[in-house]
Amino acid sequence: MNAMKTTLGATSTTDDVLGTMNLRGKRVLVTGVSAGLGVETARALALRGAAVVGTARDLAKARKATEGLELTLVELDLASLASVRACADALVKDGRKFDVVITNAGVMAAPFERTADGFELQFGTNHLGHFVLVNRIASLIADGGRVVVVASSGHRMAAFSLEDPNFLHSKYEPWLAYARSKTANILFAVEFDRRHRERGIRATALHPGGIKTELGRHVSDGSLDAMLAQINAALAAEGRPPYQWKTIPQGAATSVWAAFVARAEDIGGRYCEDCHVSEVTAAELGPTSPGVRPYALDPANAKALWALSEELVGEKF
């Protein structure tokens, strides 16, 4: 690895990470390419010659957002399993392999809503939609390929609830639902990695950083300010500097790093942030403390979530 790449960190951009890398001959699937990190991820890879297939719920919006980029767009609404299955079936029928799959799309802190299949929106979109998509196209992932799951430091707010994933018996809290869905993303990567590493396929999850994108559309400015004040007070109490927002190119950096720069054996079944593999830290630490919480990487939790997910979607993988 060259010297530039050994000094990557929180402020590194996609261009810092990939430099002059030539990705011709590589084929990548990126979900959520109609705004923010998905567009930047697709841009950074396509400009270096990768054949990028991008998914979006709103194809017209995605076309506008990716104007000037050479990529293929396919329709995918993660909140509808019929749409997920149709998208996966079309990719399988096409038959071309993917070197990397980046599950980037998602929703955050949304008001209570159910998906077309009756799942709580954030769990259904962020986890179950991707669970079905990636498993249905697993045969298309080339030996030695990678699955990069965009999760979040939000997982530090809550472990996943196997008992009440859809908030049928407990009060709905937007941030709690988001946190659980992001923990689910990490657990999915852990179990997918275990199941496919014999083919050299490695899966990893990551936190992109705090970025002001469309993902925050459900969060009012007032509640965001209050949340930031709370975070900064906690950081000050820990003797750490105030919270830093990332730019979109900085936010997408860890995705492309995990896809093409990091060593597969270092990231497989792990969680990354700031272009590094994260330390596992105590479960009882507050959400501002860095690192990944042990419940999110627990193999037993990962297997239990996988079994529950299969049961909920009515499909075995």
VMD Tcl script that draws the C-alpha trace (Angstrom):
set ca {
  {0.00 0.00 0.00}
  {1.49 3.40 -0.84}
  {2.38 6.01 1.77}
  {-0.65 8.15 1.03}
  {-2.99 5.31 1.89}
  {-1.40 4.53 5.24}
  {-2.29 8.01 6.54}
  {-5.99 7.85 5.77}
  {-8.41 9.02 8.45}
  {-11.53 10.99 9.29}
  {-10.88 13.82 6.82}
  {-9.83 11.64 3.87}
  {-12.01 11.91 0.75}
  {-12.89 9.31 -1.87}
  {-10.20 10.82 -4.12}
  {-7.60 10.58 -1.33}
  {-8.50 6.92 -0.85}
  {-8.58 5.83 -4.49}
  {-5.96 8.18 -5.94}
  {-4.98 7.04 -9.43}
  {-6.33 3.52 -8.97}
  {-7.55 1.88 -12.18}
  {-10.81 -0.03 -11.63}
  {-11.40 -1.13 -15.23}
  {-12.80 -4.63 -15.31}
  {-14.40 -4.24 -11.86}
  {-18.19 -4.32 -11.56}
  {-19.90 -2.74 -8.55}
  {-23.50 -2.55 -7.33}
  {-24.33 0.52 -5.21}
  {-27.79 0.98 -3.69}
  {-29.24 4.47 -3.26}
  {-27.63 6.54 -6.01}
  {-30.16 9.36 -6.17}
  {-28.46 11.60 -3.57}
  {-25.61 12.05 -1.10}
  {-23.16 9.26 -0.38}
  {-24.53 6.92 -3.05}
  {-23.92 9.45 -5.83}
  {-20.42 10.23 -4.55}
  {-19.56 6.53 -4.20}
  {-20.76 5.86 -7.76}
  {-18.87 8.91 -9.07}
  {-15.56 7.98 -7.45}
  {-15.74 4.41 -8.80}
  {-17.09 5.19 -12.29}
  {-14.44 7.87 -12.89}
  {-11.78 5.22 -12.28}
  {-13.27 2.88 -14.85}
  {-15.46 0.61 -12.73}
  {-18.72 -0.57 -14.29}
  {-21.23 0.77 -11.75}
  {-24.82 -0.44 -11.44}
  {-26.76 1.96 -9.21}
  {-30.18 1.38 -7.71}
  {-32.79 3.99 -6.86}
  {-36.45 4.12 -5.96}
  {-36.87 7.24 -8.11}
  {-35.04 6.68 -11.40}
  {-35.72 10.20 -12.74}
  {-34.12 11.73 -9.64}
  {-31.16 9.31 -9.89}
  {-30.65 10.16 -13.58}
  {-30.49 13.84 -12.73}
  {-28.15 13.26 -9.74}
  {-25.74 11.12 -11.77}
  {-25.82 13.16 -14.98}
  {-22.50 12.96 -16.81}
  {-21.50 9.70 -15.10}
  {-21.27 6.46 -16.98}
  {-23.36 3.98 -15.02}
  {-26.39 1.72 -15.29}
  {-29.48 2.54 -13.23}
  {-32.00 -0.02 -12.00}
  {-35.21 0.52 -10.06}
  {-35.29 -0.67 -6.45}
  {-37.65 0.23 -3.62}
  {-36.21 -1.41 -0.51}
  {-39.50 -0.87 1.34}
  {-41.22 -3.34 -1.01}
  {-40.07 -6.96 -1.15}
  {-41.82 -7.33 -4.51}
  {-39.58 -4.55 -5.87}
  {-36.49 -6.06 -4.19}
  {-37.20 -9.48 -5.70}
  {-37.89 -8.03 -9.15}
  {-34.59 -6.12 -9.04}
  {-32.64 -9.20 -7.86}
  {-34.29 -11.43 -10.48}
  {-33.37 -8.99 -13.25}
  {-29.73 -8.89 -12.09}
  {-29.57 -12.70 -11.85}
  {-31.12 -13.05 -15.31}
  {-28.50 -10.64 -16.68}
  {-25.93 -12.98 -15.13}
  {-22.91 -10.68 -14.95}
  {-20.82 -10.93 -11.79}
  {-20.18 -8.19 -9.24}
  {-16.80 -7.71 -7.58}
  {-18.32 -5.50 -4.87}
  {-21.82 -4.84 -3.55}
  {-22.24 -1.63 -1.49}
  {-25.51 -1.42 0.42}
  {-25.67 2.33 0.86}
  {-29.40 3.22 0.69}
  {-31.39 3.83 3.86}
  {-33.77 5.93 5.92}
  {-33.08 7.66 9.24}
  {-35.26 8.67 12.20}
  {-38.44 8.46 10.15}
  {-41.88 8.89 11.73}
  {-43.68 5.60 12.35}
  {-44.65 3.93 9.10}
  {-44.88 0.41 7.74}
  {-43.36 -0.95 4.52}
  {-45.51 -2.51 1.78}
  {-45.03 -5.84 3.61}
  {-46.00 -4.52 7.05}
  {-42.53 -4.15 8.59}
  {-41.49 -1.08 10.60}
  {-40.08 1.24 7.91}
  {-36.47 1.62 9.12}
  {-35.98 -2.07 9.93}
  {-37.75 -3.08 6.70}
  {-35.79 -0.70 4.47}
  {-32.35 -0.59 6.07}
  {-32.11 -4.28 6.94}
  {-34.73 -6.58 5.45}
  {-34.72 -5.04 1.95}
  {-30.95 -5.37 1.69}
  {-31.05 -8.82 3.36}
  {-33.27 -10.16 0.56}
  {-31.46 -8.31 -2.23}
  {-27.92 -9.38 -1.30}
  {-28.89 -12.98 -0.55}
  {-30.79 -13.32 -3.83}
  {-27.77 -12.09 -5.83}
  {-25.14 -13.90 -3.69}
  {-24.38 -16.23 -6.62}
  {-23.42 -13.16 -8.69}
  {-20.76 -12.01 -6.24}
  {-17.42 -13.10 -7.68}
  {-15.13 -15.36 -5.67}
  {-12.91 -13.02 -3.68}
  {-15.56 -10.30 -3.87}
  {-16.80 -8.03 -1.10}
  {-20.04 -6.84 0.46}
  {-19.77 -3.38 2.06}
  {-22.68 -2.51 4.35}
  {-23.16 1.16 5.23}
  {-24.26 1.06 8.88}
  {-23.78 3.84 11.47}
  {-22.34 4.83 14.83}
  {-26.07 5.06 15.64}
  {-25.81 1.35 16.46}
  {-24.24 2.45 19.76}
  {-27.64 3.70 20.94}
  {-29.27 0.25 20.99}
  {-28.81 -3.47 20.50}
  {-31.22 -5.16 18.12}
  {-34.54 -6.38 19.54}
  {-35.30 -9.93 18.44}
  {-38.48 -9.85 20.53}
  {-40.12 -6.79 18.96}
  {-38.39 -5.84 15.68}
  {-41.48 -4.14 14.27}
  {-42.56 -2.20 17.39}
  {-45.77 -4.20 17.73}
  {-45.58 -4.23 21.53}
  {-43.49 -1.19 22.45}
  {-43.63 2.57 21.97}
  {-42.08 3.68 18.71}
  {-39.09 6.03 18.97}
  {-37.59 7.16 15.63}
  {-33.97 7.17 16.84}
  {-34.34 3.86 18.67}
  {-35.71 2.24 15.49}
  {-32.82 3.73 13.50}
  {-30.25 2.47 16.03}
  {-31.68 -1.04 15.97}
  {-31.74 -1.11 12.17}
  {-28.08 -0.07 12.04}
  {-27.10 -2.74 14.57}
  {-28.98 -5.16 12.29}
  {-26.86 -3.96 9.33}
  {-23.66 -4.84 11.17}
  {-24.98 -8.24 12.32}
  {-25.97 -9.01 8.73}
  {-22.40 -8.33 7.57}
  {-21.03 -10.60 10.33}
  {-23.23 -13.57 9.37}
  {-22.94 -13.05 5.59}
  {-19.16 -13.00 6.00}
  {-19.24 -16.28 7.97}
  {-21.40 -17.97 5.34}
  {-19.44 -16.89 2.26}
  {-15.81 -16.56 3.30}
  {-15.04 -20.05 1.91}
  {-15.42 -18.48 -1.54}
  {-13.12 -15.66 -0.45}
  {-16.11 -13.30 -0.25}
  {-15.78 -10.97 2.74}
  {-18.47 -8.71 4.19}
  {-17.90 -5.67 6.39}
  {-20.00 -2.88 7.90}
  {-19.03 0.74 8.41}
  {-19.90 4.14 9.82}
  {-19.50 6.84 7.15}
  {-19.42 9.71 9.67}
  {-21.94 12.48 10.31}
  {-22.84 14.09 6.99}
  {-25.60 16.54 6.16}
  {-27.43 14.67 3.39}
  {-31.03 13.92 2.44}
  {-30.88 11.09 4.97}
  {-31.65 13.71 7.61}
  {-34.85 14.92 5.95}
  {-37.01 13.65 8.85}
  {-34.95 15.51 11.46}
  {-35.97 19.14 12.12}
  {-33.26 21.79 12.51}
  {-34.37 22.39 16.09}
  {-34.11 18.75 17.14}
  {-30.77 18.43 15.34}
  {-29.39 21.47 17.22}
  {-30.61 20.03 20.54}
  {-29.03 16.67 19.72}
  {-25.71 18.29 18.76}
  {-25.67 20.28 22.00}
  {-26.17 17.04 23.93}
  {-23.43 15.26 21.95}
  {-20.98 18.13 22.42}
  {-21.67 18.26 26.18}
  {-20.92 14.52 26.39}
  {-17.76 14.93 24.30}
  {-16.58 17.83 26.48}
  {-17.14 15.70 29.59}
  {-14.90 13.04 28.02}
  {-12.26 15.71 27.29}
  {-12.77 15.37 23.55}
  {-13.22 18.06 20.85}
  {-16.68 19.06 19.54}
  {-18.50 16.99 16.93}
  {-17.25 17.44 13.37}
  {-19.47 17.08 10.32}
  {-17.94 15.42 7.28}
  {-18.31 16.50 3.67}
  {-19.99 14.04 1.29}
  {-16.63 12.99 -0.31}
  {-15.27 12.37 3.22}
  {-18.41 10.44 4.13}
  {-18.13 8.07 1.16}
  {-14.38 7.51 1.71}
  {-14.72 4.55 4.08}
  {-17.08 2.78 1.62}
  {-14.58 2.89 -1.24}
  {-11.69 2.12 1.13}
  {-13.45 -1.03 2.36}
  {-14.37 -1.95 -1.23}
  {-10.96 -1.63 -2.88}
  {-8.11 -0.57 -0.57}
  {-8.36 -2.40 2.77}
  {-7.10 -5.98 3.02}
  {-10.06 -8.37 2.85}
  {-8.84 -10.44 5.82}
  {-8.62 -7.29 7.98}
  {-12.19 -6.12 7.38}
  {-14.17 -9.36 6.95}
  {-16.81 -9.67 9.69}
  {-15.64 -6.40 11.22}
  {-16.85 -2.78 11.51}
  {-14.93 0.17 10.11}
  {-14.93 3.96 10.44}
  {-12.61 6.74 9.23}
  {-10.88 4.32 6.82}
  {-9.80 1.99 9.65}
  {-11.10 -1.11 11.40}
  {-12.75 -0.05 14.67}
  {-11.90 -1.23 18.15}
  {-14.57 -3.21 20.02}
  {-15.58 -1.11 23.03}
  {-17.73 -1.71 26.11}
  {-21.50 -2.04 25.56}
  {-22.31 0.29 28.47}
  {-20.38 3.26 27.06}
  {-22.45 6.24 25.87}
  {-23.13 6.68 22.14}
  {-20.46 9.38 21.77}
  {-17.66 6.98 22.75}
  {-15.89 5.68 19.63}
  {-15.66 2.11 18.42}
  {-18.12 -0.70 17.82}
  {-20.25 -2.24 20.55}
  {-19.79 -5.98 21.15}
  {-23.48 -6.83 20.66}
  {-23.22 -5.64 17.03}
  {-20.45 -8.13 16.21}
  {-21.75 -11.02 18.34}
  {-21.93 -14.18 16.15}
  {-24.87 -15.60 18.14}
  {-26.84 -12.36 17.70}
  {-25.97 -12.41 13.99}
  {-27.25 -15.99 13.54}
  {-30.43 -15.23 15.51}
  {-31.16 -12.13 13.40}
  {-30.55 -14.11 10.20}
  {-33.05 -16.80 11.27}
  {-35.62 -14.15 12.26}
  {-35.12 -12.30 8.96}
  {-35.67 -15.49 6.95}
  {-38.84 -16.14 8.92}
  {-40.16 -12.59 8.38}
  {-39.48 -12.49 4.62}
  {-40.57 -16.10 4.09}
  {-37.37 -17.13 2.35}
  {-34.42 -19.33 3.34}
  {-30.92 -18.47 2.18}
}
mol new
graphics top color blue
foreach p $ca { graphics top sphere $p radius 0.5 }
foreach p [lrange $ca 0 end-1] q [lrange $ca 1 end] { graphics top cylinder $p $q radius 0.2 }
display resetview
